[in-house]
C-alpha cells in the first residue's frame, strides 16, 4: 500500500473549505452512542451559510483520517484523489443534513484494517475485499483489483455538552482500469473492468463492509451510507465521479436499496474526440478562451474542467498558464480575465479560474454559485 503525499495538501484544502470562516465553539466529544467516561474537549467551526458542515476540532486541531490516501493499485491520477474525497461530502448531504450533523474525518476504520481490506483475499488475509490472485497474468484472464481506495467520513450530533457519533459515510473507489505488471519493475498492462462487474463488486463489498462495521460497538446501530465511485484512468485530466449510493439503517447488516447518481466531469476543450456534454457550455468556454488569447498571446494554455450533476452544469474550473511574470502585467491580465469571465462564461454556477506560470500560482478569479460578481486576488512574491 502506498500513502500519497499529495493527500496532505488536498485534505488541508478540504478542511479549510469545510470550516469556512465561522466561530469556534467549545464542547466535549463522545465517540460512542452512550455517554463516555473519558471525554475530550473539542471545538467546532461554524459554517457561514449552512450549506456546508460544521467541523469538530480536537485540541484545536483538524482531525485527519488515518486511511486517506491508501491505495491498492498503481493509478496515481491526482484528480481522482481530490474528487473522491470532496465528492463523498456532497453525497453525504443526501442522508446527513448539514444543519443536523457535525463533520469529522473518519477515525473508525484504522490504517492497518483499511490496508487489509484493500488487499487481495488470501490465506494470510481473510479480510481482503479484492478477489484472490488466480495465478494468471493475461489481462482478460486474471482477477483484477476492483477496489482501489476507501474513505470514511463521520457525522456527530450534539447531545447536551457532548457530541455522539450518529452516522458514517464510506466511499469506495472502483477501478475502470486495473493497472499491473507481470514482473517487478516490468511493463504496465491493463485489465479493463465492465460497468456491470464494477457495480456488482461494489455492492457486494459495500454489504461486507456494513456487516463488519455492525460488529463494532460505536457503529452497531447508527446509519451507514456507502457510495460507489468510478475512478478515472491514469491519463485523464479530470477525476472520476460517484455513481451510486445506499444506506443501511436500524442496525441492518446490508444496504437495503441503492440510488443512482448522475454526475459527469469533462475537460474543455474536449480531447480524444469525446462527446460534448453540453454544447452551450463548450461554446461559452471556447469564446472565453479565444477572447483572452487574442488579447494576451503569451499564454501557454487554457484548460477548463466542467462538472455536471443530474445533467446540469454545477461548477467549472479553468487553469490559465502564462509566460509572463511582471506584477503590472499580471494585474492587468487578471482584471481582463475577470471581465471576460463575466461576459462569456455561464452564470449561476461555482466558477474558479487559476492563473499560473512555471513559477507557481500568480492570481485567481472566482465566483460562488448564485453570485453575480467575480472576486480576484493577485499574489505578491517578496
N, C-alpha and C positions, 0 to 999 in steps of 0.2 A: 504494500500500500504506500502511496505517496501523499504527503501533505503539501498542498500547493501554497507556495509563499504568497502568491497573489491574493489569497483569500483574506489575509490580514488587512490589505488595503480595501478590498471590497466590503468586508464586514464593518470597517470603520465608517465607510460612506453610508452603509445601511443604518448603522447606529445613529449617525447624525440625522439622517432622513426621518427615522422613527421618532427621535427625541424632539425634533423641532426646536423651538426657542421658548418652550414653556417653563413654568416654575418647577422647582424641586420641592417635593413634599416628603416628610419623614414618616415612616411606619415600620412595621416588622413583617417578616416573611416566613410563612409556613410552607414547607414543600410537600405536605400531605393533605389528605382530606380531613383528618382530625386535628385537634389542637397539638401544637408542637411544644415540647418542654424546652427545646433549645432554639429559640427564635433569633434570627439575625436582623439587626437593624438595617433597613434599606431606605432608599429614596426612590421616588418615582418622578419621571419627567411628564409634563402635561402637554398634550397636543394642542395646538393653537385653534384648530377648527373642527376637531372631532373626526376628521377623515382618516387619521392615522392613529395607531395605538399609543397610549401612554406606555412608558417603559420602566421596568423595575431595575434599579441600580443597587448593587450590594457593595457596601464600603465605599460609596460614591463612585464606583466603577461600573462600566458596562460589562455584562457577563457574556463571554463568547462561548459558543457551544464547542465541546471538545471533538465533535465529529465533522465539523465544517472542513471541506477541502479534501477529505479522504476519498479515494477513488480506487476502483478495481481494475481499470484498464489504462490504455495509452492515449485516450482522446484528451488532448491538452488545450482544447478550444476555450480560451479565457471568457468568451462571451457566454458560453454555457454556464460557467460558474456564476456569473453575475445574474443572468436571468433566472436560473434555477433557485437562487437564494431569494431575490426580490420577489419573484413570481409567487412563491409559497405564501408570503404575507398577503398578497392580493386575493388569492384563492381562499385563504383562511377567513377573510371577512365575510364570506358567504355563510359561515357557520358560527364564527365568534365575532360578535358585533364590537366595533371599536369603542362604543360608549359603555359596554358592559364588562369588557375584559381588558386586562393589562398584560402587556407582552414581555417575555424574556426569552432569549435564545435557549434552545433545548439543552437540558442537562440530565434528562432521564436516561438516555442511551449513552453509555460510556464509550470511549475511544476503542478499547480492546473488543468490546461487544460489536460495535459497528464494523470493525475490521473482519471479524469472523463472519458476520452476516454478508458482507460484500464478497467474500472469497467463495471459491467453489465448495460444494459439499464434498466431503471425503471421509475416509475412516478416521482421520485425525481431527476433522472439523465437521461435526454433525450439524452445526448451526448454519453452515453455508447456504445462502439463498440462490446463488448461481448453480447451475447444474454441474454434476461431476464430470471430470475430464474423461471422454470416451476413448482417448488414445489416438484419435485421428487428427490429421493436420490439414486436410484439404478444406477450403472454405465452405463447401456445401455439405461436408460430411461431419465436421467437428461439432461439438456442443459449444455454442458461443456464450460469451458473458452477456447476459441480458441486462443486468443491473450494474450501473457504473457508480452511482453515488446515493447516499441517504442524507437527508437533512431533517432537523427537528426544530419546531417552534413550540414554546409553551405559553399557555394563557391562564392568567390568575384572576380571581375575583376577590375583592376586598371583603373581609369578614371581621367586623369590629376593628381592632387595632392590628390585624394581621392580614396577610394575603394567602389564599389557598389555591393550589394547583387545581384548575377547573376544566381544563381542556388541553388537547395536544394535537398538533398537526405534523404529519410525516410526509415528506416529499421523496418520491422515488424517481431517480433519473434513469430512463430506459434507453438503451442504445438503439440507434437506427443502423449503425455500422459498428461491428466489433473489430478493432484493430489488434493484430497479434503477429508474433514472429515464430517461425518454426524452430529456429535455433537462437540462442542468446546472441544479441547484437546483430542478428541477421536482418534480411529484408522484411519489410512490413507487408502483411497480407490483410485482406478484408473479408469478413463474413457479414453479408447484408441480412438484416432481420426484417421480416414482413410485419406489416401493421397488425395482422391477426395474431401472430406469435407475441408481438410486443404487448398487446392488450391482455392476452390470456396469461402470460407470465407475470405481468404487472399485477393483475387481480389476484393471482394465486399468492404472490409474495405479500401483497397487502393483507390478505387474510391471515397469513402465517405470522406477520409482524403484530397484528392486533392480538392474536392468540397469545403471543409471547408477552406483550405488554400487560395483558389482563392478569398475568401471574404475579405482577409487581403490585405491592400494596398501594402505592401512590397513583397508579393508573388503573386500578381494578374496576372502577365504576364510572369514571369520567368519560365524556365524549372524545372519541379519537377520529380525526379526519386523516385520510390518506389521499394524496394527489399524485397522479402519474404524469411525468414529464418526458417528452421526447427530446433527447439530446441531438443537436445538430452535428454534422460531420466536422472533421478536423479543419478543413479549408473554408468553412462557412464564415462569412463576415458578420453574421448575426447569431445569437444564441437560439436555443430551442424554445418550446412552449409547453405549458401544462395543457393536457388534452382530456383529462377525466379526473373526477374525484368522487369519493364516497365517505360516509360517516358511520361509525359504529357507536350506538348509544345504549344506555341502560345496562352496561356491562356485558353486552353480547360479544362473542369471540370472533366475529367476522363482519364484513361490510354488508349491510342489508341491501342497499341498492346503489347504483352508480349514476352519476350525471355527467354528460359530455360538456366539454368546454371548447368554444370556437375561438382560438387565439392563433394569430399568424404574425410573423415578422418577415420583413423584406428589405433588401438592400436597394437603394436608389442611387444612380440608375441601375436597372436590373442587369444581372450578369448571367452568363451561360444560357441565354435565350429563355430565361424564366418568364412565366406568365405574370403580367402586372396584376396585383390585387385590386387596385383602384386606379383607373386611368386618369381621373381628375387630380388625384394626389401626385401621381407620377409627373403629369404635365406641369403642375404647380412647382414641384421641385426643379424640374428642368428649366423653367423660366427663371427661377431664383438663381440657379447655378450660372446660367448664361449671362444674367444681368451683372453679377459680381465679377465674373471672369472677364467680361468686356471692359469693365472699368478698372480692374486691377489684374492685369495679365500675369503678374508674378505669383501665380498660385500653382502649387504642385498638385493639388487635387481637392475635390469637393465630393464627399460621400455622405449619403443620408441613410438612415435606418428608420423604417416606419413600423409601428406595432399596431395591430388591429385586434379588437375584441368584439366578438359577435358581428363581424363584417364591417365594423365602423372604425375609422382611424381614432386611436386612443392617445398616441403620442408619437413624436418624431424627434430624432436627434441627428444633428449634422456636424460633421467634422471638416473643418477647412484647414488645409496645410499651406502655409505661406513660405515665401522665400525672402521676407524682409524682417528686419529687427528693430528699426528706428522707432522710438517712442511716439513721435508725431505721426508717423505713417501707420502704426498700429492703431492709435486712437482714431485717426481719420477713417481707417478701414472698418473698425468696429462700429462706428456710427453709421457708416454706409450699409453695413450688413444688417443692422437693426432696422433701418428704413426699408431696405429691400425685403426683409422678412415680413414686415407689416403689409407690404404691397402684394407679395406673391404667394406666401405660404399659407396653408389652411388655418382658419381660425377655430377657436373653441377647443383646442387640444393642448396638452403639455408639449412645449417646444423648447429644445435646448440646442444651442449652437456653440461649439468649441472652436476657437481659433488658435492654431498651434504652429510651431516651427520645429526644426530639428533641435532647438534649444529647450523645448518644452512648451507648456501652455502659456499663451500670450494674453488671451482675453476670452470672455464668454458672453453670450447674449441669450436670454431666456424669457419665457412667458409661461405662467401657470395656466392650467385649464380654467376657462371662464373669465380670464382677464383679457383686456384689450391691448394694454401697453406692454412693451418689452422693457426689461431692465438689463443693464450691461455692466461689466467690470473689466478694466484693463489692469493686468498685473505689472507691478514695478519690480525690477530686479536691481537692488542697490549693492 
